[in-house]
């Protein structure tokens, strides 16, 4: 009985520690700068939505939010689309250098994003892709595609090969089998993979700011507008931070069932 009570207390403290920064960010976003700088308050005494309204009425903020969502969605679609057949090939077929190629994919994750910033900048500037959503989306594929292949290969391994053979005997072409039979069987893996790709691309800032200037400036880069010679606009920065958490929370809500099953059945 005591062990059960102790476990619940520890769990409650752990969850509180996780939620405390989020709560404090929301708390700051609902208080004025004068109130934030004058005292430490556990909750807003005079809550205000002034900065939220200012953000939604500022075209620069709205454009940055739309740009970020655009390149994140593009990257997620490309990463999952490329990784699905690649994971199937790595699991179902044996070819020269397959294990070395699989390992090479993962080596792309062994260096920080800062290492690739300058090569990507020079390459995309020469190709005319600089300051476009495609530059950021394709750059993030360098990191997301290997992770997607690695995760999906584990789910592909969980599907018996006999299903492939039975479908072929029943007259299914490979594209029809892959889309109508195989993909529904690994739907949980696809959901988990899309979640990881979305979250990495959404929170990554270095490449997103290096490969853009004004036309495709992401939301995180626009947040630098909260710094000025007059000081830090804490209320504006906190309000923007709260808004950045909403897309991730929405994605988690829609794929929550796939994530739970994916963690239980796959590699993650």
BALUM-380312 format. One record per residue: residue in three letters; x, y, z of N, C-alpha, C in turn; residue number from 1. Coordinates in nm, 3 decimals, decimal comma. Atoms other than C-alpha are relative to their C-alpha. Layout:
// BALUM-380312
NODE  type      n_u      n_v      n_w     ca_u     ca_v     ca_w      c_u      c_v      c_w  seq
NODE   Ala        X        Y        Z        X        Y        Z        X        Y        Z  NUM
...
//
This chain:
// BALUM-380312
NODE  type      n_u      n_v      n_w     ca_u     ca_v     ca_w      c_u      c_v      c_w  seq
NODE   Unk    0,084   -0,120    0,000    0,000    0,000    0,000    0,087    0,125    0,000    1
NODE   Unk   -0,089   -0,114   -0,004    0,281    0,239    0,092    0,078    0,016   -0,129    2
NODE   Unk   -0,072   -0,008    0,127    0,471    0,149   -0,222   -0,086    0,060   -0,109    3
NODE   Unk    0,090   -0,058    0,100    0,166    0,229   -0,434   -0,018    0,148    0,019    4
NODE   Unk    0,015   -0,142   -0,027    0,120    0,564   -0,263    0,128    0,076   -0,036    5
NODE   Unk   -0,128   -0,064    0,034    0,491    0,645   -0,302    0,017    0,012   -0,151    6
NODE   Unk   -0,011   -0,003    0,146    0,479    0,555   -0,671   -0,089    0,111   -0,058    7
NODE   Unk    0,090   -0,105    0,049    0,180    0,786   -0,724    0,055    0,139    0,030    8
NODE   Unk   -0,059   -0,129   -0,036    0,356    1,069   -0,541    0,116    0,034   -0,094    9
NODE   Unk   -0,114   -0,022    0,091    0,671    1,026   -0,749   -0,050    0,033   -0,141   10
NODE   Unk    0,056   -0,027    0,132    0,463    1,015   -1,069   -0,059    0,140   -0,007   11
NODE   Unk    0,060   -0,134   -0,004    0,272    1,328   -0,967    0,108    0,108   -0,004   12
NODE   Unk   -0,110   -0,097   -0,001    0,599    1,512   -0,895    0,067    0,007   -0,137   13
NODE   Unk   -0,063    0,005    0,132    0,743    1,398   -1,227   -0,084    0,075   -0,104   14
NODE   Unk    0,089   -0,068    0,094    0,440    1,516   -1,425   -0,003    0,150    0,026   15
NODE   Unk   -0,002   -0,142   -0,034    0,439    1,845   -1,236    0,126    0,067   -0,051   16
NODE   Unk   -0,125   -0,054    0,050    0,804    1,897   -1,323   -0,001    0,018   -0,152   17
NODE   Unk    0,009   -0,011    0,146    0,726    1,835   -1,691   -0,092    0,114   -0,043   18
NODE   Unk    0,099   -0,101    0,039    0,426    2,067   -1,701    0,031    0,139    0,051   19
NODE   Unk   -0,029   -0,130   -0,059    0,573    2,347   -1,492    0,054    0,102   -0,100   20
NODE   Unk   -0,047   -0,100    0,098    0,772    2,515   -1,776   -0,110    0,045   -0,096   21
NODE   Unk    0,109   -0,036    0,091    0,467    2,501   -2,003   -0,098    0,094    0,069   22
NODE   Unk    0,093   -0,087   -0,074    0,243    2,648   -1,735    0,061    0,139    0,019   23
NODE   Unk   -0,062   -0,129   -0,024    0,495    2,920   -1,660    0,005    0,084   -0,127   24
NODE   Unk    0,001   -0,073    0,127    0,519    3,013   -2,028   -0,138    0,059   -0,026   25
NODE   Unk    0,136   -0,051    0,017    0,141    3,045   -2,047   -0,027    0,114    0,099   26
NODE   Unk    0,016   -0,103   -0,102    0,148    3,245   -1,725    0,063    0,132   -0,044   27
NODE   Unk   -0,068   -0,121    0,045    0,400    3,492   -1,869   -0,072    0,064   -0,118   28
NODE   Unk    0,068   -0,054    0,119    0,203    3,526   -2,193   -0,127    0,077    0,034   29
NODE   Unk    0,124   -0,066   -0,041   -0,102    3,645   -2,000    0,025    0,120    0,092   30
NODE   Unk   -0,035   -0,113   -0,087    0,084    3,913   -1,801    0,071    0,109   -0,079   31
NODE   Unk   -0,067   -0,111    0,065    0,211    4,255   -1,901    0,148   -0,001    0,036   32
NODE   Unk   -0,143   -0,006   -0,026    0,582    4,329   -1,920    0,030    0,066    0,134   33
NODE   Unk   -0,020   -0,066   -0,128    0,555    4,563   -1,624   -0,024   -0,096    0,116   34
NODE   Unk    0,031    0,096   -0,105    0,396    4,289   -1,417    0,106   -0,108    0,009   35
NODE   Unk   -0,103    0,104    0,002    0,656    4,032   -1,526    0,128    0,049    0,065   36
NODE   Unk   -0,126   -0,053   -0,051    0,949    4,257   -1,439   -0,009    0,047    0,145   37
NODE   Unk    0,014   -0,054   -0,135    0,805    4,383   -1,112   -0,004   -0,107    0,109   38
NODE   Unk    0,013    0,101   -0,105    0,731    4,059   -0,931   -0,013   -0,139   -0,061   39
NODE   Unk    0,017    0,139    0,041    0,715    3,682   -0,947   -0,136   -0,048    0,048   40
NODE   Unk    0,136    0,039   -0,034    0,352    3,574   -0,958   -0,029   -0,140   -0,052   41
NODE   Unk    0,030    0,137    0,045    0,238    3,210   -0,973   -0,115   -0,006   -0,099   42
NODE   Unk    0,110   -0,006    0,096   -0,066    3,316   -1,178   -0,025    0,146   -0,035   43
NODE   Unk    0,025   -0,139    0,041   -0,171    3,628   -1,371   -0,116    0,061    0,079   44
NODE   Unk    0,103   -0,069   -0,077   -0,363    3,870   -1,151   -0,095    0,075   -0,092   45
NODE   Unk    0,081   -0,072    0,100   -0,481    4,082   -1,443    0,035   -0,056   -0,138   46
NODE   Unk   -0,037    0,063    0,127   -0,463    3,847   -1,744   -0,039    0,084   -0,120   47
NODE   Unk    0,024   -0,075    0,122   -0,442    4,001   -2,088    0,040   -0,084   -0,122   48
NODE   Unk   -0,029    0,069    0,127   -0,446    3,865   -2,445    0,054    0,098   -0,104   49
NODE   Unk   -0,043   -0,107    0,090   -0,295    4,180   -2,591    0,100   -0,047   -0,103   50
NODE   Unk   -0,105    0,041    0,093    0,011    4,016   -2,745   -0,049   -0,107   -0,097   51
NODE   Unk    0,059    0,097    0,093   -0,188    3,726   -2,891   -0,073    0,073   -0,113   52
NODE   Unk    0,073   -0,078    0,100   -0,411    3,978   -3,067    0,099    0,071   -0,092   53
NODE   Unk   -0,100   -0,070    0,081   -0,104    4,173   -3,182    0,065   -0,094   -0,100   54
NODE   Unk   -0,063    0,096    0,091    0,053    3,860   -3,330   -0,091   -0,035   -0,116   55
NODE   Unk    0,093    0,040    0,106   -0,259    3,759   -3,523   -0,034    0,116   -0,093   56
NODE   Unk    0,027   -0,116    0,085   -0,295    4,114   -3,660    0,125    0,051   -0,069   57
NODE   Unk   -0,125   -0,039    0,064    0,068    4,137   -3,769    0,028   -0,095   -0,117   58
NODE   Unk   -0,022    0,089    0,117    0,120    4,004   -4,127    0,132   -0,075    0,006   59
NODE   Unk   -0,130    0,068   -0,007    0,484    3,919   -4,052   -0,009   -0,126    0,085   60
NODE   Unk    0,017    0,117   -0,086    0,392    3,685   -3,767   -0,086   -0,106   -0,069   61
NODE   Unk    0,090    0,095    0,067    0,107    3,526   -3,962    0,071   -0,068   -0,116   62
NODE   Unk   -0,074    0,058    0,113    0,328    3,477   -4,269    0,105   -0,099    0,049   63
NODE   Unk   -0,101    0,091   -0,053    0,606    3,323   -4,058   -0,061   -0,130    0,049   64
NODE   Unk    0,067    0,121   -0,047    0,362    3,080   -3,900   -0,041   -0,088   -0,118   65
NODE   Unk    0,040    0,076    0,119    0,227    2,978   -4,241    0,119   -0,063   -0,070   66
NODE   Unk   -0,122    0,053    0,063    0,579    2,936   -4,382    0,050   -0,122    0,076   67
NODE   Unk   -0,049    0,112   -0,081    0,682    2,711   -4,093   -0,087   -0,124   -0,020   68
NODE   Unk    0,090    0,114    0,022    0,374    2,490   -4,132    0,018   -0,059   -0,139   69
NODE   Unk   -0,013    0,047    0,139    0,428    2,470   -4,508    0,121   -0,089   -0,018   70
NODE   Unk   -0,119    0,083    0,023    0,786    2,346   -4,506    0,002   -0,123    0,090   71
NODE   Unk    0,007    0,117   -0,086    0,717    2,112   -4,214   -0,087   -0,109   -0,063   72
NODE   Unk    0,090    0,097    0,066    0,426    1,946   -4,397    0,067   -0,059   -0,123   73
NODE   Unk   -0,069    0,049    0,119    0,627    1,923   -4,720    0,108   -0,101    0,039   74
NODE   Unk   -0,107    0,090   -0,043    0,920    1,766   -4,538   -0,055   -0,132    0,052   75
NODE   Unk    0,058    0,123   -0,055    0,700    1,516   -4,354   -0,049   -0,091   -0,112   76
NODE   Unk    0,052    0,079    0,112    0,531    1,404   -4,676    0,114   -0,062   -0,079   77
NODE   Unk   -0,113    0,052    0,078    0,861    1,368   -4,864    0,072   -0,109    0,078   78
NODE   Unk   -0,076    0,096   -0,080    1,035    1,186   -4,578   -0,072   -0,133    0,010   79
NODE   Unk    0,076    0,124   -0,013    0,759    0,931   -4,526   -0,013   -0,070   -0,135   80
NODE   Unk    0,015    0,058    0,133    0,706    0,880   -4,900    0,127   -0,069   -0,047   81
NODE   Unk   -0,128    0,059    0,041    1,076    0,813   -4,961    0,037   -0,117    0,091   82
NODE   Unk   -0,043    0,102   -0,096    1,128    0,607   -4,646   -0,081   -0,129   -0,010   83
NODE   Unk    0,083    0,120    0,006    0,838    0,365   -4,701    0,057   -0,106   -0,095   84
NODE   Unk   -0,057    0,104    0,087    0,973    0,185   -5,012    0,144   -0,036    0,038   85
NODE   Unk   -0,137    0,031   -0,040    1,329    0,215   -4,881    0,002   -0,099    0,116   86
NODE   Unk    0,006    0,093   -0,113    1,239    0,044   -4,553   -0,044   -0,139   -0,045   87
NODE   Unk    0,045    0,128    0,053    1,055   -0,228   -4,744    0,113   -0,072   -0,073   88
NODE   Unk   -0,110    0,061    0,075    1,355   -0,286   -4,970    0,109   -0,051    0,093   89
NODE   Unk   -0,104    0,043   -0,094    1,601   -0,303   -4,680   -0,040   -0,126    0,075   90
NODE   Unk    0,045    0,115   -0,077    1,388   -0,561   -4,502   -0,026   -0,123   -0,086   91
NODE   Unk    0,045    0,112    0,081    1,262   -0,774   -4,788    0,105   -0,053   -0,098   92
NODE   Unk   -0,097    0,040    0,102    1,561   -0,787   -5,024    0,142    0,004    0,056   93
NODE   Unk   -0,142    0,000   -0,033    1,929   -0,862   -4,996    0,077    0,038   -0,125   94
NODE   Unk   -0,080   -0,046    0,114    2,170   -0,676   -5,222    0,137    0,040    0,051   95
NODE   Unk   -0,138   -0,031   -0,036    2,538   -0,588   -5,228    0,006    0,135    0,071   96
NODE   Unk   -0,018   -0,124   -0,074    2,619   -0,331   -4,963   -0,123    0,050    0,072   97
NODE   Unk    0,124   -0,047   -0,062    2,271   -0,322   -4,812    0,022    0,044    0,145   98
NODE   Unk   -0,025   -0,036   -0,140    2,393   -0,320   -4,452    0,087    0,124    0,011   99
NODE   Unk   -0,084   -0,119   -0,001    2,660   -0,063   -4,530   -0,082    0,124   -0,037  100
NODE   Unk    0,085   -0,113    0,040    2,403    0,160   -4,703   -0,093    0,039    0,114  101
NODE   Unk    0,088   -0,030   -0,113    2,168    0,128   -4,408    0,076    0,074    0,111  102
NODE   Unk   -0,082   -0,067   -0,101    2,448    0,226   -4,171    0,036    0,141   -0,046  103
NODE   Unk   -0,036   -0,133    0,051    2,548    0,516   -4,398   -0,114    0,099    0,017  104
NODE   Unk    0,114   -0,088   -0,021    2,197    0,656   -4,375    0,001    0,058    0,141  105
NODE   Unk    0,002   -0,045   -0,139    2,227    0,673   -3,998    0,119    0,090    0,033  106
NODE   Unk   -0,116   -0,086   -0,028    2,570    0,842   -4,015   -0,033    0,146   -0,025  107
NODE   Unk    0,040   -0,139    0,021    2,392    1,155   -4,139   -0,043    0,066    0,130  108
NODE   Unk    0,046   -0,053   -0,127    2,268    1,192   -3,782    0,114    0,018    0,099  109
NODE   Unk   -0,111   -0,004   -0,093    2,615    1,179   -3,629    0,066    0,136    0,009  110
NODE   Unk   -0,056   -0,134   -0,003    2,694    1,544   -3,697   -0,112    0,100    0,030  111
NODE   Unk    0,103   -0,100   -0,028    2,509    1,852   -3,569   -0,042    0,074   -0,126  112
NODE   Unk    0,053   -0,070    0,117    2,297    2,056   -3,806    0,090    0,115   -0,044  113
NODE   Unk   -0,087   -0,113    0,034    2,550    2,341   -3,791    0,105   -0,039   -0,104  114
NODE   Unk   -0,101    0,046    0,096    2,795    2,129   -3,993   -0,051    0,012   -0,143  115
NODE   Unk    0,057    0,001    0,134    2,556    2,122   -4,289   -0,054    0,137   -0,042  116
NODE   Unk    0,061   -0,129    0,030    2,444    2,486   -4,273    0,068    0,068   -0,119  117
NODE   Unk   -0,070   -0,068    0,108    2,715    2,632   -4,498   -0,009   -0,074   -0,133  118
NODE   Unk    0,017    0,069    0,129    2,709    2,355   -4,765   -0,139    0,018   -0,059  119
NODE   Unk    0,136   -0,020    0,049    2,331    2,381   -4,789   -0,020    0,143   -0,050  120
NODE   Unk    0,016   -0,140    0,040    2,350    2,760   -4,808    0,059    0,023   -0,139  121
NODE   Unk   -0,065   -0,018    0,130    2,598    2,754   -5,099   -0,073   -0,073   -0,111  122
NODE   Unk    0,067    0,081    0,101    2,413    2,477   -5,281   -0,133    0,060   -0,041  123
NODE   Unk    0,134   -0,052    0,032    2,065    2,625   -5,257    0,007    0,141   -0,059  124
NODE   Unk   -0,016   -0,132    0,060    2,188    2,975   -5,336    0,036   -0,013   -0,148  125
NODE   Unk   -0,038    0,022    0,140    2,347    2,841   -5,656   -0,117   -0,053   -0,083  126
NODE   Unk    0,114    0,058    0,071    2,029    2,650   -5,747   -0,122    0,091   -0,002  127
NODE   Unk    0,113   -0,091   -0,003    1,800    2,944   -5,678   -0,110   -0,040    0,097  128
NODE   Unk    0,098    0,044   -0,098    1,625    2,772   -5,389    0,010    0,074    0,132  129
NODE   Unk   -0,016   -0,073   -0,126    1,751    3,005   -5,120   -0,121    0,088    0,028  130
NODE   Unk    0,113   -0,078   -0,047    1,479    3,177   -4,919   -0,133   -0,052   -0,055  131
NODE   Unk    0,126    0,064    0,038    1,210    2,928   -5,021   -0,030   -0,111    0,101  132
NODE   Unk    0,038    0,108   -0,091    1,016    2,670   -4,822    0,061   -0,132   -0,043  133
NODE   Unk   -0,058    0,124    0,049    1,163    2,399   -5,043    0,143   -0,018    0,050  134
NODE   Unk   -0,137    0,010   -0,051    1,515    2,481   -4,924    0,001   -0,062    0,139  135
NODE   Unk    0,004    0,053   -0,137    1,425    2,413   -4,561   -0,055   -0,142    0,001  136
NODE   Unk    0,062    0,133    0,002    1,203    2,114   -4,640    0,099   -0,106   -0,048  137
NODE   Unk   -0,095    0,097    0,054    1,471    1,939   -4,848    0,121   -0,016    0,093  138
NODE   Unk   -0,112    0,009   -0,093    1,747    2,022   -4,598   -0,035   -0,088    0,120  139
NODE   Unk    0,041    0,082   -0,114    1,550    1,862   -4,315   -0,013   -0,148   -0,037  140
NODE   Unk    0,006    0,141    0,043    1,516    1,546   -4,524    0,130   -0,073    0,030  141
NODE   Unk   -0,129    0,064   -0,030    1,886    1,481   -4,460   -0,005   -0,070    0,135  142
NODE   Unk    0,009    0,057   -0,133    1,795    1,407   -4,099   -0,125   -0,087    0,017  143
NODE   Unk    0,125    0,071   -0,022    1,437    1,287   -4,122   -0,010   -0,130   -0,078  144
NODE   Unk    0,011    0,122    0,080    1,469    1,031   -4,402    0,072   -0,118    0,066  145
NODE   Unk   -0,063    0,114   -0,068    1,729    0,814   -4,218   -0,079   -0,048    0,122  146
NODE   Unk    0,079    0,039   -0,117    1,520    0,820   -3,900   -0,127   -0,072   -0,044  147
NODE   Unk    0,124    0,060    0,049    1,206    0,740   -4,098    0,025   -0,142   -0,052  148
NODE   Unk   -0,033    0,133    0,052    1,374    0,446   -4,275    0,026   -0,095    0,115  149
NODE   Unk   -0,035    0,084   -0,113    1,509    0,312   -3,947   -0,125   -0,043    0,080  150
NODE   Unk    0,122    0,033   -0,074    1,172    0,331   -3,771   -0,089   -0,094   -0,081  151
NODE   Unk    0,092    0,079    0,081    0,969    0,191   -4,060    0,052   -0,139   -0,028  152
NODE   Unk   -0,055    0,134    0,025    1,209   -0,098   -4,120   -0,038   -0,096    0,112  153
NODE   Unk    0,043    0,085   -0,110    1,120   -0,228   -3,777   -0,144   -0,043   -0,012  154
NODE   Unk    0,140    0,036    0,018    0,749   -0,220   -3,856   -0,018   -0,095   -0,120  155
NODE   Unk    0,007    0,090    0,116    0,804   -0,382   -4,197    0,042   -0,140    0,041  156
NODE   Unk   -0,046    0,132   -0,046    0,991   -0,664   -4,023   -0,109   -0,073    0,076  157
NODE   Unk    0,107    0,063   -0,075    0,681   -0,727   -3,814   -0,112   -0,056   -0,085  158
NODE   Unk    0,100    0,054    0,092    0,472   -0,811   -4,122    0,055   -0,126   -0,065  159
NODE   Unk   -0,051    0,126    0,058    0,512   -1,177   -4,230    0,016    0,008   -0,151  160
NODE   Unk   -0,024    0,002    0,144    0,657   -1,232   -4,575   -0,110   -0,077   -0,075  161
NODE   Unk    0,106    0,078    0,065    0,376   -1,478   -4,645   -0,112    0,087   -0,055  162
NODE   Unk    0,105   -0,091    0,050    0,138   -1,184   -4,687    0,037    0,052   -0,138  163
NODE   Unk   -0,046   -0,045    0,132    0,347   -1,057   -4,979   -0,024   -0,108   -0,104  164
NODE   Unk    0,013    0,110    0,095    0,347   -1,398   -5,142   -0,146   -0,031   -0,029  165
NODE   Unk    0,143    0,027    0,020   -0,026   -1,452   -5,089   -0,063    0,104   -0,090  166
NODE   Unk    0,054   -0,107    0,084   -0,107   -1,116   -5,243    0,042   -0,018   -0,146  167
NODE   Unk   -0,048    0,023    0,136    0,109   -1,199   -5,546   -0,076   -0,115   -0,066  168
NODE   Unk    0,077    0,113    0,054   -0,071   -1,534   -5,589   -0,144    0,040   -0,033  169
NODE   Unk    0,137   -0,045    0,024   -0,406   -1,353   -5,572   -0,008    0,099   -0,115  170
NODE   Unk    0,002   -0,085    0,119   -0,304   -1,139   -5,868    0,020    0,148    0,028  171
NODE   Unk   -0,023   -0,141   -0,031   -0,222   -0,814   -5,688    0,131    0,046   -0,063  172
NODE   Unk   -0,125   -0,062    0,042    0,031   -0,593   -5,860    0,069    0,058    0,122  173
NODE   Unk   -0,072   -0,048   -0,119    0,302   -0,463   -5,630   -0,052    0,135    0,048  174
NODE   Unk    0,053   -0,128   -0,050    0,176   -0,101   -5,621   -0,135   -0,016    0,069  175
NODE   Unk    0,132    0,020   -0,061   -0,178   -0,219   -5,548    0,012   -0,071    0,134  176
NODE   Unk   -0,022    0,071   -0,126   -0,057   -0,461   -5,280    0,058    0,094    0,105  177
NODE   Unk   -0,070   -0,087   -0,095    0,168   -0,200   -5,122   -0,094    0,104    0,059  178
NODE   Unk    0,087   -0,108   -0,045   -0,101    0,069   -5,101   -0,122   -0,053    0,074  179
NODE   Unk    0,129    0,045   -0,055   -0,413   -0,135   -5,025    0,014   -0,102    0,113  180
NODE   Unk   -0,016    0,105   -0,102   -0,273   -0,415   -4,808    0,113    0,032    0,096  181
NODE   Unk   -0,117   -0,011   -0,086    0,075   -0,344   -4,680   -0,002    0,127    0,086  182
NODE   Unk   -0,002   -0,125   -0,075    0,044    0,021   -4,578   -0,099    0,002    0,116  183
NODE   Unk    0,089    0,005   -0,117   -0,267   -0,035   -4,362    0,054   -0,087    0,113  184
NODE   Unk   -0,056    0,087   -0,104   -0,077   -0,310   -4,179    0,105    0,071    0,085  185
NODE   Unk   -0,102   -0,073   -0,075    0,196   -0,066   -4,076   -0,044    0,145    0,022  186
NODE   Unk    0,052   -0,135   -0,020   -0,031    0,235   -4,026    0,054    0,063    0,129  187
NODE   Unk   -0,055   -0,053   -0,125    0,093    0,269   -3,668    0,142    0,051   -0,019  188
NODE   Unk   -0,138   -0,042    0,026    0,451    0,288   -3,789    0,005    0,127   -0,082  189
NODE   Unk    0,005   -0,122    0,080    0,361    0,549   -4,048   -0,038    0,119    0,087  190
NODE   Unk    0,039   -0,107   -0,090    0,190    0,755   -3,779    0,114    0,044    0,090  191
NODE   Unk   -0,115   -0,032   -0,086    0,491    0,736   -3,547    0,108    0,072   -0,079  192
NODE   Unk   -0,103   -0,062    0,083    0,729    0,821   -3,829   -0,037    0,142   -0,038  193
NODE   Unk    0,045   -0,134    0,035    0,522    1,118   -3,942    0,011    0,094    0,119  194
NODE   Unk   -0,009   -0,082   -0,122    0,513    1,242   -3,583    0,143    0,046    0,023  195
NODE   Unk   -0,139   -0,037   -0,024    0,892    1,233   -3,544    0,051    0,097   -0,106  196
NODE   Unk   -0,043   -0,089    0,108    0,949    1,396   -3,884   -0,058    0,139    0,020  197
NODE   Unk    0,066   -0,128   -0,021    0,697    1,670   -3,809    0,066    0,076    0,114  198
NODE   Unk   -0,051   -0,069   -0,118    0,838    1,747   -3,465    0,144    0,048   -0,022  199
NODE   Unk   -0,137   -0,045    0,024    1,203    1,759   -3,577    0,000    0,124   -0,089  200
NODE   Unk    0,003   -0,112    0,093    1,125    1,988   -3,868   -0,061    0,125    0,063  201
NODE   Unk    0,066   -0,114   -0,061    0,903    2,209   -3,653    0,090    0,072    0,100  202
NODE   Unk   -0,082   -0,063   -0,105    1,155    2,269   -3,372    0,139    0,038   -0,049  203
NODE   Unk   -0,134   -0,032    0,049    1,472    2,289   -3,587    0,004    0,146   -0,046  204
NODE   Unk   -0,009   -0,143    0,031    1,586    2,652   -3,617    0,121    0,038   -0,084  205
NODE   Unk   -0,124   -0,045    0,061    1,945    2,667   -3,741   -0,008    0,000   -0,152  206
NODE   Unk    0,012    0,007    0,145    1,889    2,546   -4,098   -0,114    0,088   -0,050  207
NODE   Unk    0,116   -0,079    0,043    1,550    2,717   -4,116    0,033    0,148   -0,010  208
NODE   Unk   -0,036   -0,142    0,005    1,701    3,057   -4,039    0,117    0,027   -0,094  209
NODE   Unk   -0,116   -0,020    0,088    2,024    3,005   -4,237   -0,041    0,000   -0,147  210
NODE   Unk    0,039    0,016    0,141    1,845    2,908   -4,560   -0,114    0,093   -0,041  211
NODE   Unk    0,107   -0,094    0,033    1,587    3,188   -4,548    0,045    0,142    0,034  212
NODE   Unk   -0,034   -0,139   -0,025    1,598    3,565   -4,550   -0,123    0,083    0,036  213
NODE   Unk    0,119   -0,080   -0,026    1,261    3,738   -4,581   -0,126   -0,067   -0,052  214
NODE   Unk    0,120    0,059    0,061    1,020    3,559   -4,816   -0,046   -0,126    0,072  215
NODE   Unk    0,034    0,127   -0,065    1,034    3,229   -4,628    0,052   -0,003    0,143  216
NODE   Unk   -0,049   -0,007   -0,137    1,133    3,348   -4,281   -0,092   -0,077    0,092  217
NODE   Unk    0,086    0,083   -0,086    1,006    3,088   -4,028   -0,045    0,075    0,125  218
NODE   Unk    0,059   -0,063   -0,117    0,807    3,167   -3,718    0,103    0,021    0,110  219
NODE   Unk   -0,102   -0,012   -0,105    1,101    3,102   -3,485    0,092    0,118   -0,026  220
NODE   Unk   -0,085   -0,114    0,032    1,308    3,363   -3,670   -0,072    0,132    0,025  221
NODE   Unk    0,078   -0,121   -0,024    1,029    3,618   -3,644   -0,003    0,033    0,149  222
NODE   Unk    0,002   -0,022   -0,145    1,042    3,571   -3,266    0,113    0,091    0,046  223
NODE   Unk   -0,109   -0,091   -0,037    1,367    3,769   -3,266   -0,046    0,145    0,003  224
NODE   Unk    0,052   -0,135   -0,004    1,149    4,077   -3,312   -0,034    0,043    0,143  225
NODE   Unk    0,028   -0,034   -0,139    1,085    4,057   -2,938    0,122    0,064    0,068  226
NODE   Unk   -0,118   -0,068   -0,053    1,443    4,183   -2,886    0,012    0,136   -0,066  227
NODE   Unk   -0,019   -0,135    0,053    1,502    4,554   -2,928    0,091    0,078    0,093  228
NODE   Unk   -0,085   -0,085   -0,083    1,710    4,840   -2,794   -0,069    0,036    0,131  229
NODE   Unk    0,074   -0,033   -0,121    1,434    4,904   -2,542    0,000   -0,116    0,100  230
NODE   Unk   -0,002    0,115   -0,089    1,481    4,557   -2,396   -0,078   -0,117   -0,056  231
NODE   Unk    0,070    0,121    0,040    1,311    4,222   -2,409   -0,150    0,015    0,022  232
NODE   Unk    0,145    0,001   -0,013    0,939    4,203   -2,478   -0,041   -0,140    0,046  233
NODE   Unk    0,024    0,132   -0,055    0,876    3,909   -2,246   -0,140   -0,051   -0,032  234
NODE   Unk    0,139    0,042    0,026    0,501    3,904   -2,298   -0,016   -0,047   -0,144  235
NODE   Unk    0,009    0,038    0,140    0,535    3,892   -2,677    0,073   -0,132   -0,026  236
NODE   Unk   -0,078    0,123    0,020    0,804    3,623   -2,664   -0,072   -0,120    0,059  237
NODE   Unk    0,073    0,111   -0,062    0,598    3,408   -2,426   -0,124   -0,035   -0,080  238
NODE   Unk    0,120    0,026    0,081    0,284    3,446   -2,638    0,036   -0,075   -0,127  239
NODE   Unk   -0,045    0,071    0,119    0,474    3,342   -2,950    0,042   -0,142    0,033  240
NODE   Unk   -0,040    0,135   -0,041    0,620    3,047   -2,760   -0,118   -0,092    0,022  241
NODE   Unk    0,121    0,081   -0,020    0,275    2,927   -2,660   -0,059   -0,041   -0,135  242
NODE   Unk    0,055    0,030    0,132    0,160    2,947   -3,022    0,082   -0,107   -0,073  243
NODE   Unk   -0,083    0,101    0,065    0,456    2,736   -3,137   -0,030   -0,141    0,050  244
NODE   Unk    0,030    0,132   -0,056    0,340    2,451   -2,912   -0,131   -0,057   -0,054  245
NODE   Unk    0,132    0,046    0,043   -0,009    2,432   -3,065    0,007   -0,102   -0,113  246
NODE   Unk   -0,005    0,102    0,106    0,080    2,251   -3,394    0,048   -0,136    0,050  247
NODE   Unk   -0,048    0,127   -0,054    0,279    1,987   -3,206   -0,105   -0,070    0,083  248
NODE   Unk    0,106    0,060   -0,082   -0,005    1,934   -2,959   -0,111   -0,056   -0,087  249
NODE   Unk    0,104    0,048    0,091   -0,253    1,899   -3,247    0,043   -0,130   -0,067  250
NODE   Unk   -0,051    0,121    0,064   -0,034    1,641   -3,422   -0,002   -0,117    0,098  251
NODE   Unk    0,002    0,106   -0,101    0,006    1,442   -3,100   -0,142   -0,048    0,024  252
NODE   Unk    0,139    0,038   -0,024   -0,371    1,446   -3,050   -0,052   -0,093   -0,109  253
NODE   Unk    0,053    0,079    0,110   -0,445    1,305   -3,395    0,070   -0,134   -0,018  254
NODE   Unk   -0,073    0,126    0,019   -0,176    1,036   -3,393    0,028   -0,069    0,132  255
NODE   Unk   -0,029    0,054   -0,132   -0,189    0,951   -3,022   -0,015   -0,151    0,006  256
NODE   Unk    0,020    0,145    0,000   -0,328    0,601   -3,083    0,112   -0,071   -0,075  257
NODE   Unk   -0,110    0,059    0,078   -0,067    0,527   -3,349    0,130    0,006    0,078  258
NODE   Unk   -0,123   -0,014   -0,077    0,209    0,657   -3,121    0,007   -0,105    0,110  259
NODE   Unk    0,003    0,098   -0,109    0,100    0,436   -2,830    0,029   -0,141   -0,052  260
NODE   Unk   -0,023    0,133    0,058    0,086    0,124   -3,050    0,138   -0,009   -0,061  261
NODE   Unk   -0,131    0,002    0,063    0,402    0,222   -3,232    0,112   -0,019    0,099  262
NODE   Unk   -0,102    0,019   -0,103    0,605    0,247   -2,915   -0,001   -0,142    0,054  263
NODE   Unk    0,012    0,136   -0,052    0,476   -0,096   -2,816    0,047   -0,103   -0,102  264
NODE   Unk   -0,025    0,101    0,103    0,531   -0,270   -3,151    0,126    0,024   -0,082  265
NODE   Unk   -0,110   -0,030    0,091    0,808   -0,092   -3,336    0,133    0,017    0,068  266
NODE   Unk   -0,135   -0,023   -0,050    1,164    0,022   -3,285    0,006    0,108    0,106  267
NODE   Unk   -0,011   -0,120   -0,083    1,084    0,339   -3,095   -0,046   -0,027    0,142  268
//
